């Protein structure tokens, strides 16, 4: 059995850019990790919650993917 990748690298994105940023991730990094059906993926995205209500958190498996994303969106 292979070890699952962890998504340890995080970038916050304003809600106005969330959809575009998700499209960018799909085009450049492949499918989003789906935690409900355990599909493997290099990234995922969730709403940041009530404290940061206007932000989304993008999580990445690799530091290089995270840095590439941050250069574009952060």
C-alpha positions in Angstrom: 0.0 0.0 0.0 1.4 3.4 -0.9 1.6 6.3 1.6 -1.0 9.0 0.9 0.3 12.5 0.1 -0.3 15.1 2.8 -1.3 18.6 1.8 1.0 20.6 4.1 1.4 23.8 2.1 -1.3 26.5 2.3 -2.0 29.7 0.4 -5.0 32.0 1.2 -6.9 33.5 -1.8 -9.6 36.1 -1.7 -13.1 34.8 -2.5 -13.2 37.0 -5.7 -10.3 34.9 -7.2 -11.3 31.5 -5.9 -13.0 30.1 -9.0 -10.3 31.3 -11.4 -7.6 29.9 -9.0 -9.4 26.5 -9.0 -9.5 26.5 -12.8 -5.8 27.4 -12.9 -5.0 24.5 -10.5 -7.0 22.0 -12.6 -5.2 23.1 -15.8 -1.7 23.1 -14.3 -1.8 20.6 -11.4 -4.5 18.1 -12.4 -7.6 17.1 -10.6 -8.5 18.3 -7.1 -8.1 15.9 -4.3 -11.5 14.8 -3.2 -11.5 13.9 0.5 -14.9 12.3 0.3 -14.0 9.6 -2.2 -10.3 9.6 -1.4 -9.2 10.4 -4.9 -5.5 11.3 -5.0 -4.6 14.8 -6.1 -1.9 17.3 -5.6 -4.1 20.1 -4.3 -7.5 21.0 -2.8 -9.4 24.1 -1.7 -11.8 24.9 1.2 -13.5 28.0 2.6 -11.3 29.5 5.3 -14.2 29.8 7.8 -16.0 32.4 9.8 -12.8 34.2 11.0 -11.5 34.6 7.5 -14.9 34.6 5.8 -13.7 36.3 2.6 -10.8 33.8 2.0 -10.3 30.4 0.7 -7.4 28.1 1.7 -5.6 26.2 -1.1 -3.6 23.2 0.1 -0.8 21.6 -1.8 1.2 18.4 -1.5 4.5 19.9 -2.7 6.2 23.1 -1.8 7.0 23.8 -5.4 3.3 23.6 -6.5 2.5 25.9 -3.6 5.2 28.4 -4.5 4.1 28.4 -8.2 0.5 29.0 -7.1 1.5 31.7 -4.7 3.4 33.6 -7.4 0.3 33.7 -9.5 -2.5 34.2 -6.9 -1.2 35.5 -3.6 
